[in-house]
């Protein structure tokens, strides 16, 4: 793609890609959206996106990634990150400008309670199908995500209203998905201050 200097969107989804040369996108400085969904990628070179200064959205859903450390570190325009259905156990250097983060079916150690600390602008978070349980969810301190509009926690092992009391701390929350959990009753208390729900 080195001769496609004005390329803005590249879709390589549903192929059999296992690895990508670290200089593959270096000439594509105008690239804004990169879709690598449903491939077989295990690793991304730490310099792969080092010149992708305009990258806004990256879709890596359905690969075999286990580690992401510095690949996104200098992507100041990267707002949308889709990492669901990978083998991710380590995730570092999420930028504070991240708006959308999807981590379904991950193997991340969510006892790293600092994972979301600098994501103040996040508006859409999906942690579905992870082993979170109530105690971990409370300690993650998601209430720092004050601008969150959409929160998806499908099948994460929640089983009491006490585990979701933090939801009334979100001023802008419009959508909550708590399906496929283990609730027995709903006393409605966590809904009292959720006036923006659609």
C-alpha angles and dihedrals in degrees: 000000000000094000095050095089098165096043110139104171128035123181116192096155124144097023131118098256112155101170139010127213109246091236095047095112102025094110094044096083092153094056109129105166126036120182115193095155121153101013130120100255113154101172139021118205111243090237097046094105098028092116097034092102095159098047107134104165131030123183115196098154116146102022133116100253115149102171135036115173119144103358094104098033099112100030098114094174096047105119106153122055122176112188104151122139098027133117092249114162098156126044122171140163101035107175122240090234092064110127103173125036123173118184105163117160095010130152094215116144098241090188083085090097094188095065095104099031098111098036096099094145097050113131102169124043126172117184097158124153094020127123099253107135122182100284094052093045091054092049093049086074095215088173087088086072091082096164096053112137101170127037121178118190103161115169099351096137101261112161112165140042088240088069093061101041088111090070093082089064093072112094097188103035108137103164132036125177114191097156124143094029128121104260117151099185141001118218090184094232095122089057096057096093098029094101096150097059114128 
